[in-house]
Amino acid sequence: MTDRDENSPGEPPDREARALALFAESLELASSLRFSWLAERCAGDTELLAEILRLSDADRSAQDDFLRSPLDAVPPTPQRVGDRLGAFEIVAEIGAGGMGRVFEARRVAGGFAQAVAVKLFEARLTSPDARARFEAEREILASLEHPGIARVIDGGTTEDDVPYLVMELVRGQRIVDFCRGHALDLDARLQLFQRVCAAVELAHERGIVHRDLKPGNVLVTHAGDPKLIDFGIAKVLDAEALDVALPQTRTQAQLLTPEYASPEQVRGEAVTAASDVYSLGVLLYELLVGSRPYHFPSLAPAEIERTVCDSVPSNPSDLVARRQSSPPAGLNDARELQRALRGDLDRIVMTALRKEPGGRYPTAAAFAEDIGRYLGGFPVRARGASGAYRLGKFVQRHRAASVAVAATLGILVAALVLVSQQANVARDQRDLAQREAGRATAAKDFLVELIGRSDPFENAESATLAGALRQSVPGMAERFDGQPELEAEMRYAIGYALQNLGEIPLAREQLERALALREAQGSALDRAEVLDGLGIVNWWESEFDRGEERFAEAVALLAGEGGERAELLRANVWTNLAGLRADAGAFAESLAASDAALAAAEGTAIGAETLATIWGNRANALGSLEGRELDSIASFEKALELQAEATGEMHPNYAIILNNLAFTHYGLGNLEEVNRLFERSLEIRRATLGPEHPQTATALFNLAAGQVAAGAYDRAEPNALEALKVARNGYAAGHPRIGKAHEKLAQVYQATARPELARSHAEQALAIYEAAPGVDPAWVATVEGILAALAEAP
């Protein structure tokens, strides 16, 4: 099925990620120390430093910061060095965290010397809830007596009514820095981590969840003793039992560090001890491999939630094997570390990182105990993140996010199932059985690896299935060496999937390689299948003549072929040919191909979705033939009924049918209905394909065209501008659909008396149309008409 177009008859990711990471780390430092610390970390990279400072500016100006509680007022922050607080005098600011700033102070009364840490409530956070939470922290810490938790010494209120807390001063390093600086080996890191778990367990036993476990809140002294600090956003599970009064938690005031937060924290749901177990899992992951399991493309709440809640990170051993940088100091070379992590340690870490709280270790003590079982050489109890678990999360994630991606996964799984079935059929013949079993294993391993690469951590430059497919392609020849039939099947599946995802150049490459393999030893059906895929690629690229040839070759190969596969493929090829012909303006020929598709489908097991496409193509053709508009609308209604039966309305094909029905109404002058249909089509595509898909660009410039026709220029301009942006990102330079976006903008600017802008966009559209092969002459005529009118205007 094809979209009809109006007038148609028918910064580098690595630097951004590093900037975000350094910015997040800098928030743990005193404000006076941040710039010098950042300048040192950026090591002369002025662009990186500028990006971090931009993030800092945005953070300060945010009205509703996701990482902190809302601010009722922002009074100046007073300088505190030299202030006297009871028996203590403030010496220097040493950090910031939770709800306040932290200072070093010294005892100046009491007859003995003592260095302490003083935490003051951040005066700018003046909401009653924030103040109550800081005061509750004193009660929480006072109830925790453990060598692994910084103890409370004193507390009170300053002369200007700011509460403060005097704590044990922990002189040490963040746990990740300590491990790196002392080059701790694997066992030493695990043993140190066990001691952290013991401190967390004590808090849990007292009914307290820390909620912000991260390297900056786990310090290690010079003697090698870990200390938990900063219980400023802790949660008391039983406030009455602890006799602590806490403000009511508000979902709009989430307090967390997203890189270490559990899925339930990010979603604002109930937090339990399992949330700390998750954060401990992130911390252990970082200790073992030197980086966190997640990287966020941005700090937008929706992006954070999508990454933390939906994606399953790599097993630690897989990350070590794949990346080019060396492991952290003390952890030997990458190959040795990979072997040490693979198996039990992978399972231990990934059990702690389970999305569902009930799937994690029930307590921090159980987490530490399993590490002890590993260190002692005993079987561990961890389940990890199996292939089945990853597959379930993968399908769940993409079912909600993109129908196209879910369909792509279906293509690949179907290829795997076909190979597995062939292996089962061959079991009675030993040699053949061994060969087919090898094919099935290779296909399964490839699919599991592909799923692993589909998460944002795996594929920072493009956190999508399309990105995972791009990464998987280079090694396919080696992976399937000696198995040309299987390689052809996988290349066809990937190529077809990539064109479905809008990755046209790479799709063409994979399909052409699949055709070469099948021409060497495939059947007529095999070759016809790939030719059909290549015809679709040509159609995407507006190479209508070449696409027609591909489809014609496929039809010829299928002549005389029998069986269910041949029947279904024959109907599909005719269906695609009908769509291409409509897009090329050959409507009578498109109607003939649609009728041939209906005839080929009769008596077969073809699904309702393919039938919907056939009826939609037929409706397109009829709508462009004089006097057949009512027949067209009837065919569209049949197509919508079949598509809804097959997939529901939230599907890209349903959006295409709505889009094309709008053009028939356009021909009848029903502009209100035209724009209603275009708006609904755009809504569905954004929800199912995403805002950057090429089909979304088509929906945008078609909606802009309808709004221009209705005189709604103020609404048409932003849609046309967005269409141009999406088309430029989704198509190769010079693609006719980029020209179509320029054409819409030219019409908007012509109608709103902005002739220079109109002329510029019309000239760009005309240059693209004239350079591209097979462009509909009506498109050229429309742009030439705009330029002529502009030339004649006074």
N, C-alpha and C positions, 0 to 999 in steps of 0.2 A: 504494500500500500504506500502511496506517495502523498506528500503534502503538496497542495497547490499553492502557488505564489500569486499575489495580486498581479494582474496583467498577464498571467500565464494561462494559456489554454489548459490546460490540464494542471625586588632585591634577591641575590641568590639564596635558595633555601638554606644552605649551610650557614651563611652569615646570619640570616634571620633567626634560625634556631639557636645559634650561639648567643646572639644578642638577648633573646628571651631568657635563656638559661642564666647568663651573667646578671641580667636585670633582677631576676628572681632572687639570686644569691645575695645581691647587694642590699636588698631590703632588710637583711638580717644585721647589717652594720649600722653603726651610728651615722647619722646624716652627714656629720662633719668629716667622716672618713671615706665616704662612698666614692667621691670623684677620684681621689688618689688611688684607691683600690682598683677601680675600674680602669683607670689609665694604665696601671701596671699590668692588669690582665689582658688588655687589648694589645699590648706590646707594639705600639706604633701604628696599629690599624685604625686610622682616623675614621674611616667609614663605619667600622663596627662600633666605635665609641659614639659616633653621631647617632647611629640607630638606637643605642641604649639610652642616650639622653632624650631622644624623641619619645621612647617608651616611658621614661621617667616623667616627662612633661605631660604626656597623656594620662598617666597614673594620677598626677597631682590634680589635673583638671576634671577628672571623672566625677560626675554627680552622684553616681550610685556604684561605688567600687565593689566588684564581685569578691575581692579578696579581703575586704574589711567591712566593719559595720557602718551603716549610714551615719553621716555627720550632721548634727543639728547646728553646730557653729564651729568656726575655725579661728579661735583667738590665737594671738602670737604665742609661740612656745617659749617659756622663759628659760634663760640660761641658769644652770644649777650648780656649776662648779664653784666650790667654796661655801655652799649653803651648809648650815648646821641642822642635822636632823637628829634630835635627841642626843645620844652619846656619840654620834657619828658625823663626820664631815666629808662631803663629796669631793673627790679628787679629780675624776675624769669620766667622760661618757665612753662607754665601751660597747654599746650595742642597742638594738631595738627589737622588740618581739612582743607577740600577743597584744596586750592592751596598753603597753607603755614603753618607756625608755629605761635602759639599764646603765648604772654608773658604778664605778669603783669608789669605795669610801674607806675611811680609816677611823678606828675608834679614837676619840680624843678625850674620853672620860672613862673612869672605871679602873684606872690603875694598871692596865696592861694593853699591849699593842695587839691590834687585830685588823686584818683587811677583810672587807666584806663586799658583797654586791648589793646595791640598792636599786630596786625597781620602783619607778614612779609611774603612777597613772598618767597617761598621755592627756594633758590638759585640753587638747583640741577635741577629744572624744567626750562630749559633754552630755550624751544621752543618759537618762537614769539607768537604763538596762546595762550600758557599758560600765558605768561606775559600780553598779551592784556586782557585775561579774568580776571586776578587779578585786573588790573587797572579799568576794567569795574565794578568790584564789588564796588569800591568806589562810582561810579556814581549811582549804583543801590541803595545802602544803603542810600545815601544822599537824595534820592527821597522818602524814606519811613519814615514817622513820625507817630508812633503808640506806645502806651504804652506797647504793646506786642512784639515790635521789638527792639533789641539793637541798639541805635542810634549812628551815626557817629559824632566824635568830631573834628578830624583833619586827615591829611594825608600828605605824602611826599615821598622822596627818600633818602635812606641812603648814606653815603659817598662812599660806594662801589656799588652804583647804584642799590640797591634793593628797590623796592617800598614797602611802608608800609601804614597801615591804623590804626588810633587811634579810638577806639570805647568805648562806655560805658562798664565798667567792671561789668559783671553780677555775683554776688556772690550767688551761689545757687547750686542746685542738678539737675541731669537729671530728667526729669518728672517721669520716672518709679521709680527711687530711692526715690524721694520726696513722692510719693503716698505710697510706701512701708514703708518708715521711719516714716511717720505721720499716718499710718494706716487709710488712707482715706476710707470712705465707698463708696458704689456704686454711690449714688447721687453726692457726693462731687467730685468723679473722673469725672463724666460726666459733671458737671458744669465747672471744670477746663479745660476739653477738649474743651468745647464750646468757652472758651476764646482763646485757641490756634487757633481754626477755625477762629475766628474773626480777628486775626493777619494775618493769611494766606489769608483771603478774601481781606484785605487791599492791600496786595501785588498783588493779582490777579487783583484787580480794577486798579492798576497802570500798569498792563500789565507785571507782573513779576511772573514767576513760580520758586519756590525755588529749586525743583528737588532733594533735599536730606533731606527730613523731617524724622527725627529719634530721639530717646531719647536724644542722645548726642547733638543735635541741638535745643532741646527744654528744656531750663533750667527754674527752678522755684526758685524764690528768697525766702529768709527766711520769707518774708511777705506773701508768697503764690501767687506771681504774675508770670505768665509764660512769658518767653521772647524767641523769635526766634533769633537764631544766625546763622552765617556762610552761607552767600549767595554766597559763592565762586564759585559754579557751577550753579547758577541760570540762567534761560533763560528769555530773554526779548522778549515778544511776538510781540511788536511793537517798534523796536529800534529807528525809526525816531521820533515817538511821544515822547519818553523818552529822545531823544538826547543822546543816548549811542551807541558807536561804539563797536560791538562785533565781535570776530573772527568767521569765518564760522565753524559750527559744523561738525565734521568728525565722521563717524560711527565707525572707528577703534580706536577712542579715547574716548570711553564711560566713563563717570564719574558718578559713582553711588555706593550706598550701596545695594547690591543685596537683602538682607533680607527685605528691605523696598521699593524696586524699583517696578514700575508698569510693566506689560507685554510689553507695547510699549517702555519703556526705555530699558528693557533688549534686545529687538529685534533691538534697534537702530532706531526706527521709530519716527515720529513727536511727540513731547511732548507738552501737553497743560495743562490747569489748572486741567483737570481731572486726570492727573498723580499725582498731589499733593493730590487730594481727595483720590486716592488709597493709597498713603503712610500714610495719616491720618487714613485710615481704618485699616492698619496694626498696627499703633500706638495705636488706640483705642482697638483693639483686645488684644494687649499686656497688656494694662492697666486693662482690664476687667478679664483676665484669668491668667496673669502672664507669658505668653510665646507667641512667635510669631506664626503666622499661618503656616509658612514654616520652614523646616530644610533641609539643603542641604547635600547630601552624600559627596560632594566635592565642591571646588570652581571652578571647570572647567566650562567655559562658556556654554558648551552644557548642562551640568547638571543643571546649574542655569536656563537656558532658558526653559528646559523641565519642571522643577518644577514650576516656576513662571507662565509660559504661558499656561500650559496644565492641571495642577491639581487644583481641587477645594477643599479648606481646610474645615475642620469640622466647623459646627456651633459652636460658643463659648460654648453654653450650653452642646452640646454633648461632647466636650472635657473635660469640668469640670466633667461631669458624669462618664467618662471613666477612667480618670487618677487617680493614687493612691495618689499623693502629695496633700497637703492642698492648698486652694486658697490663694492669696496674703493677707497680713495682712490688716484687716479692712473689708474684704468681707465675713465675716461669714463662716459657714461651706459649704461644697461642695453642699449638697442637697438644701440649701436655695439659694445659688448663681445660681445653675442650674435653679431653678424655676424663679428667677428674670430675668435671661438672655433669657430663652426660649420664643419665640414669637417675640415681638417687637424689643428687643435689638439684637437678632439674625439677624433679617431682616435688621436692620439699618447697622450693621457691614458688613454683606455679600453683601448689595447693594453697599457699598463703595468699596468692593473687587471684583466687577464684572470684568471679563476679558476684556470686550469691553468698551472703554471709554464712549460711549453713554449710557451704561446701569447703570452707576454710578450716584451719585448726580451731578447735573449740576454745582454746585458751593460749596465751603467750607461753605458758608452761609446757603445753603439749607441743608447741612449735619447737621450743628449746630441747624438749625430750627427743624429738625425732632427729634433731641435729646430733644429739648425743648418741643415738642409735647408729647414725652414719659413722661418726668418729670411732665408735667401738666395733665397727664391722658387723653390726646386726641389721636385719631387714628393716627398712623404714615403713611407716604406715601411710605415707603420702600417696595421693592419687595423681597429682599433677594435672596437666592440661592435655589430655589424649587427643588423637586425631579426630575422634568422634565428637569430643567436646568442642574443639576448634571449628569443626564443620557446622555443628549446631549453632554456635555463636555467629559464624560467618553468614549462614543463611538467614538467621534471625535479624542480623544487622542490615543486610541488603534487601530483605523483603520489605522492611520499613522504609528504606532509603531510596531504592531504585529498582523498578521492575525490570529494566534492561539488564542490570547486573545479575538479578536473580535468574533471568532467562539465560544469561551467559553461563552461569554456573550449571544450569540444566544441560546445556549443550556439552560441556566438558564431562559432566557426570554420565551423560548418555553414551559418550564415546568410551568411557571407562567400563560401563556396564556391557557394551557390545563386546569389548575385548574379553571381559570376564566370562561372558556367556560362551564365546568361542572356545575358551579354555575348558569350560565344563563339558562342552560337546565332545571335545577331543580326548577325554580322560581314558577311553578304552584303547587308544593307540599311544603307546608309551612315548615315542619320539615326538609325535605331534603334540601330545599333552605337555611335555616338558617345554616345548617351544612356546605354546600358547600360555602356559603358566608364567613363563618369563615375561611375555608381553603384558599380561595382567599386572604383574608385580611392578614392572617399569611404569605402566600407566598410573597405577595407584600411587606410587612414590611421587610421581610428577605432580599429581593433583594435590596431594597433601602438602608438598612444598609450595605449590602455587597458593594454597589457602594461607599458609604461613606468611607469604609475602604480601598479602592483601591488607595487612594492618598498617596504620600510620607509622609505627615505629620501624617497621620493616622497610618502608618505602617513603622516605621523607619527602622526595621530590613530587610524589603523586600518590596520595594515600587512597588508592582506589584499586579495584580489580584490574582496570586497564594498566595501571602502573605495575602491578604484579605480573601481568602478562608480558609487558615490555621487558621486565627483568628476566623472565623465564626463557625468552626466545633465544638468546645467544648460545646457550648450551645445549640446545635440543639435538643437534646433529651428533654430538658426542654421547648424550644420554641414550639415544635410540640407535646407536651405531650397530649396523647389522640387522636392523629391524625396519626396513623401508616402508612396509605396509603400516606398521604402527606409527612411524614418524609422519606418514602422510595423513593418517587419521587425526593425529594430534594437531598437526599444522592446519588442517582444514577446520577443526573445531575452534582453534585459537583465532584463525583468520576470520571465520564467520562471526565469532564473538566480538572481535575487535571492530569490525564494521558496525556491529550492533551498538557498540559503545562510542562510535564516532571517530575511532582511530584509523582513518582510512589508509594512509600510506603504508603503515605497518601491516594492516589487514591485506592489502594488495600483495605485499612481499610474501606473506605466509601462504596465501592461497596460490600464488604462482609457483611456489616451491612444492606445495602439495600436488598441483597439477603435473609438474614435471615428474614427481615420484609415481603418480598414478598412471601417467602415460607410459612409463617404463614397464609396469607390471600390474596395473589396476584393470578393473572391468569397465565396460561401457557405462554402467551405472555410477561407478566411482568417479569417472571423468566428468560425467554430466553434472554430478553433485557439485564438484568444484567449479565448473564453468558457470553454474547458477550463482555461486557465491561471487565469482569475479564479475559477472554481469551486474550484480547489485553494487559492487564497488565502482564500476564504470558509471552506473546511474548516479551514485552519490556525487561523483566528480563531474557530473553533467557531460560525460563522454557518451552521448546517446547512440551514436553510430556504432562505436565499439561495443557498447552494452548490448545493442540489438544483435550484433554478430555472436556474442557469447551465448545469449539465450537461444539463438537459432541453432548454434552448434549443439547445445544441450538437447533441444527438441529432436534434432536429427539422431543423436545417439540413443535417445529413448524410444525411437520408432521401433515397434515390434517387440519391445521388452515387456515382459509380464511380471506378475507378482506385486505384492502390496507396496514394497518399497518403490518400484518403478511407477506405480499408479499415483502414489502420493507425490513423488518428485515431479512427475509430468504436470500435475495440477499446479504445483508450486511455481514451476518455471513459467507456465502460461500466465499465472497471476502476476509474477514479477515483470514479465514482458508487457503486460497490460498497463502496469503502473509506469514503467519507463516511457511507453509511447504517449501516455497522457501528459507526462511531464515535458515531453518533447513537442507537444502540440499536435500529435497525430491522433485525433480523437476517434475518427471512424475506425482506424486500425486498432486503437485501444479497446473499443467496444467489441470488435471481432475477437481479440485475444481474451477478453473477459468471458465472452460466450464460450470460447474454447476451454477456458479454465473450468467453467461450470460443467461443461460436458465431460471433461476429464475427471472431475470430482464425483460425478454421479455414480452411485453404487460402491464408492470406496469408503474407507474408515476415516476420511479427512475430518478434521476437527472444526468446531464452530468458529474458531478464531480465523482459520484460513478462509472459510466461507465468508466471514465478515469482510475480509480483505477483498475477496473477489467481488462481492456486491458493492463495496466502496469504490473500487476501480471502475466498475460498470456505471455507478452513479456519477463519477467524475466525468466520464466520457459523455454520458447523456446530457449532463448539465452544460456542456460546451457545444452541443449540437442544437441548432436553431429549432425552437418549438418543442424541445424535449424536457423542459425544466420540471414539469410536474412528475414525469417518469423518473427524473433524477432524484427528486425528493423522496419518492416512494422507495427507490433503491437504497438511498441513504438510511431511511428508517429501518429497512430490513437489516442493513449492515450494523446499525447501532444496537438493534435487538440481539443479533448474533454475538457481537463483541461483548455486550454486557453479560450475556449468558456464559461466555467463555472465561472472561477475566474480571468482570465488574467494570465500573466506570473509570476507576483510577488506574488507567493503563495507557501507555503512549499511543497504541492503535486507536483507542476510543477518542483520544484527543485529535488524531489525524482525521478521523471521520467527521468530527465536529467542525474542524478547520475547513474541510472541503465542502461540507454542507453550507457553510457560510457563503461560499462563492456562488452557489446556486441562488441563494437569497439575494446576494448582491446584484445578480443579473435581473432579479425581479424588483429591485429597488427597496427591499426591506432592510434598511440600514440599521434600525434598532436591533433587529434579530441578528444581523451580521455581527455586530459588535458584542452582543451577548454570547454568541457562539465562539468568537475569537477569544474573549476573555476567559471562558470556561476551558477552552483548549490550552491556553497559556498556563492557567492554574494547574491543570493536570500534569503538564510537561515539567513545570518547575518542581512539582512534588515527586514525580517518578523518575525523571531523567536528570534533574538538577539544573541550576541556573546557567551552567556553562556549556551545556550540550548543544550541538549544532541545530537540532530540531527546536530547541528553545529559541534560538535566533530567528528561525522561520516563523514561529508563533508570534514573536515580538514585532517583526516588520509587517506581518499580515495584519495584526491588531492596529499598528500605526496607520496602515493603509485604510482600514475601515474608519478610523477616527478622522483621518484627513477627509475622506468622503463625506463624513457627517459634520465636518467643520469644527471638530473638537481638537484644534491645533495644539492647545496647551497640554492636552493629554497625549497627543501623538508624538510630540518632540522627545520627551524622555524615553518613550518606548523605542523610537527609532535610534536614538543614541545608544541605548543599551543593546539593541540588536546589532549595531555596528561593532560594538566592543566584543560581544559574544561571537559573532561571525569571524572577526579577525583572529580570535583565539582558537576557534574550532576548525577553520578551514585554511588551506594553504593560500599564500598571497596570490591575488588575482582570481580567486574563485568567484563565479557569477553571483553567488549568494551574498558575498561581501558587497558586490555592486548593487544588489537589491536593497541593502540597508542604506547605501549612499542615495539611491533613487528615492527612498521614502523621505530622507532628510531634505533632499532637494525639493520635493513637493511641499513639505512643511514650510520651509523657508520661502519658497515662492509665494505660498498663500498668505504668509505673515509679513510680506513686504521686506524681506531681507535678501535682496537680489545677489549680493556678492557671495553669501553663504550658499544660496541655492545654486548659483553657477558653479562654484567649486565642487559641490557634491555631485551635481549632474555630470560635470566633466570627468570626475573620477569614475562614476558609474559607467559612462560611455566607453572610457578607455578599457575598463575591465571587460565589458560585454564584447567589444570589438576584438579583443585579444583572445578571448576564450572560445573554444570550438563548440559548435552546436547550440549556441544561445538562441532562444526564441526571438525571432525578429520583432515580435510585439514589444519586448523589453527595450530593444534598441529604439524603436519608434517612439515609445513613451518618453525616453530621456531626450531624444532629439527634439520632441515637441516642447519639452520644458525649456531647452536652450534657445529654441526659436522664439518662444514667447518672451523670454528674458531679453533677447536681442532687440525685439520690437518695442519693448517697454520704454517709455520716456526716461 
